[in-house]
Amino acid sequence: MASRTPIQTFYAGEAIFITGGTGFVGKLLTEKLLRSCPDISRIYLLIRLKKDKCPKSRLDEMFEKPIFYRLARIMSQWPNTYTFTKAIAEGLLRDEMGDLPVGIFRPAIVLSSANEPLVGWIDNMYGPLGITVTSLLGITRFHRCNPDMKANIVPVDFTVNGLIASAWDVGNNQFRYDQVFDPHLRS
């Protein structure tokens, strides 16, 4: 048997819990773990219901509380709902993690793979790829943008490799939350 890398040794015999395992990055994360860390004991995937499968059997008509206006005022501090919901999730982790080793991995704009599982692999037409394809097809002729801004784009396989390695790093180093998130404490 070939010798294991430190990351393969770390994951050997472990049970892994993945949220978002059916999404774009999650699919490749699961595939990479199964292929590269064969001694993982189990992988658990948290899978939500599809959007069109409402779990309620009956919807009652009623007036909703006027929460929307308060929420819109709070959300105005973030550029979009994606960053707003990420901030809520990270705040919840910070407040509830206790002694649990936690790491938050924030990739840039994730696009198709560079090498794994196949060169150029992607499973959807979201975000920047959708804009690019519609432009190439001549459907979209112009985009409003700031030409001085550069997009941070990273291949999905680089993202997955970084995610696997960062979990290994968190598990081995046990950083405190404030050391990771307070920019004054970073070296």
N, C-alpha and C positions, 0 to 999 in steps of 0.2 A: 504494500500500500504506500502510495506517495505521501510525503509529509504534508501536513496541513499548514496553511498560512495562519498568522495570528487571528485574522478575522474568521476563518473557517473554524478554528479552535474555539473561539468565543461563542459562536452560534451552535456548535455541536451539542446535541442533546437538549437544546432549548425549545420551548414553545413560543412561537411568534404570533402576535396579535396585530393585524393590519386593518386600519380603517381606510375606506376608499379603495379597497382591493380590486374593484371592478372598473375603476376609472383608468384613464390613460397612463398615469405614472404607476398606479397600483398594480395594473396587469403586468407591467414590466418588472416591478419590484418582486412580485410573487414568482414570476418566471426565473428571474436572476437568482433568487434565494434557493429555489428548487434545483436549479442547474449547478450553481457554484458552491452551495453549502448543503451537500447531500445528507449530512448527519443531523439536520434539524429534526426534532422529534415530531412536531406538529406545527401547522400554520392555521390560525383561525382568522377568518375574514368576517368583518362586520359589514353586512350588505343591507342597504335601505330598500324599501319598496320603490317600485318605479313610480314616476310622477303621476301617471294616469291611473294608479291603483289606490284610490282613496280608501284608508282603512275604516272610515266611519260608514255605517250602514245607512245613516239618515242625516241629512243636514237640516237644521232648524233655521228659519229666517229670524234674525234678531238684529238689533242695533249693536254695533261694536262700540266698545269704549273708545273715546277719542285719543287713542294712543299714537295714532299716525303722526299727528303734528308734533308731539314731544319727540318721537323717534326721528323725524326728519330734522329737527333742530340738533339733536345729538349727532346724527349721521353727518351733518354738514362739516364736521371736523375732519372727515376722511374723504379721499377723492372718489371713492366708489363703495358699493355694498360689499365687494369682495374683501377690501382691506378693513372695512368696518367689522365684518363677521370674524376675520382673523384676529383682530384686536380683542374682541370679546372672548374668543377661545383661548388666546394667550393669557388674558387676564384671569380667566377661570383656572387655568393651569397654575399660574403663579400663586393664586390664593388657596388652592386646594391640594397641591402636590405633596405637602408634608416632606417626608424624607425620601420620597420616590425620586430616583434619578430621571430627570426629564431634559430632553433637548428639543429645540424647535429648529427645524431645517427650512430655510426660505430660499428656494431656487429662484433664478431669474425667469424669463419667459422660456418655457419648455417646449421644444419642437421635436421633430422627428429624430430618430436615432442616428448616431454617427457610424456605429458598427454592430451593436447587439440589439435584438436577436438577429436582425438583418440590417444592412445599410439602408437608411431612409425609412425605416418602419415608423408608421403612425397609424392610428386607428380612427381618426376623426378629422373634421375640417373646422376646427375651432380657432378663434383668435387670429393671430397673425397669418396663419396658413390660409384661412378663409379669405382674408383680404388679398393675399398674394395670388391665389388661384383666380379670384374674380377679376383681378387686374390683368393677369395673363390672358384670360379668356376675352378681355375687352368689355366685360359687363360693367366694371367700375373703371371710370376713366380718370378720376382724381381723388385724392385723399387730403383732408385738411390735417396738417401736422407741422411740428416745429422742426425745420431742417437741421437745426443745431443740436438736436437731441439724438443720442445713439441708443439703440435698443440693446439691452442685455439679453442675449439669446443663448441657451445652452441645450445641447442634445439630451434627450430623455435618458439614454444609457449613462451619460456622465452624471446626470442627476441621481439616478438610482444607485450608481456606485458610490457617490458622495453620501447619500442617505444611509446606505448600509455601513459605510465607514464611520459616519458621524454617530450612529447608534452604538457601534463598537467603542468609539472614543468616549462617549458619555458613560457607558457601562464600566469603562476602565478608569476614568478620572474623577467621577462624582463631583463635578463642579456645582457650586451653589448657584441658584437662579440669578441672584443679583450680580454675581461675577460675570455671567454671560450677557445680561441685558443692560447693565449700567455701563455706558460707554466710557465713563471715567475709570472703571475698574479693569478695562481691557488693556492688555499690554501691547 
